[in-house]
Amino acid sequence: MRLTVLGACGAWPEAGQACSGYLVEQDGFRLLLDIGYATLPRLLERIGAEQVDAVFVSHGHPDHCADLNPLLRARHLRAEKPTALPVYALPGAVDAVLALDRPGMLDDAYVRHEFNAGDRLRIGPFEAETRLLPHWVPNAGIRLTSGGRVLTYTGDTGPSPDVVELAHDSDLLLAEASHVDEVPADSVHDLTSARQAGTQAAEAGVGMLLLTHFWPGTDRTAAQAAAGETYDGEVGAAEPGLIVELT
């Protein structure tokens, strides 16, 4: 299983960066976990839009799904159109982004697979377990299993025992870490610090922790250090172009 980071900013993309977007590959199948602001150009540096096999959207905030629109345009407006793209999302999560074009324009470009957080899914070669995690809007964390390897992605979430349960014994935990150490009072139930992510990684017994969804201006090195105070495994900071091979 291979993970390629397309973007790791939360809220909006910093200069030269992109928001949440991750390409996960297994046995030739290409799955996008989220596709936020500015992730499509990063993706197109690696593969064609027509080569994406499925998209999973954790929740409906635009820093996680805004570039679904140009991805669908890049597929639909080709001379040779690919098959309709499976899009997995919670009910209503992608309604706004799908409504950006004139009614019906992109209807043939995708097949929507709505699910409820807690459902188990089969996405290509991946067995997927989903879990509702705390955020301002419904957010589905996902645990992907394939080829004897496990990757868990939180989407955006506040600290929760459900993160630990979903991520237990994962080879890689790709975890929300908007802030280094202290989360602002108005966000303590909906976002996680790097230090808290480290604690949850330790409790879950994961093989590697990869921090992501950094608030613009966040010091990635400081975030890694904070997570490392509570988790003694490998801690990485997601950056565009980073590739992690789970072998």
Salt bridges, closest charged atoms under 4 A:
GLU14 OE1 - ARG220 NH1 3.36
GLU25 OE1 - ARG30 NE 3.51
ASP34 OD2 - HIS64 ND1 2.76
GLU50 OE1 - ARG78 NH1 3.18
ASP63 OD2 - HIS64 NE2 3.77
ASP63 OD2 - HIS213 NE2 3.29
ASP95 OD1 - ARG112 NH1 2.57
ASP101 OD1 - ARG73 NH2 2.48
GLU114 OE2 - ARG112 NH1 3.37
GLU127 OE2 - ARG122 NH1 2.32
GLU129 OE1 - ARG120 NH2 3.81
GLU129 OE2 - ARG131 NH2 3.27
ASP156 OD2 - HIS59 NE2 3.36
ASP156 OD2 - HIS64 NE2 2.93
ASP156 OD2 - HIS135 NE2 3.53
ASP156 OD2 - HIS213 NE2 2.99
ASP162 OD1 - ARG131 NH1 3.28
GLU165 OE1 - ARG131 NH1 3.09
ASP169 OD2 - HIS168 ND1 3.78
GLU176 OE1 - HIS213 ND1 3.21
ASP181 OD1 - ARG195 NE 2.41
GLU229 OE1 - ARG195 NH1 2.54
GLU239 OE2 - ARG220 NE 3.22
GLU245 OE2 - ARG2 NE 2.67
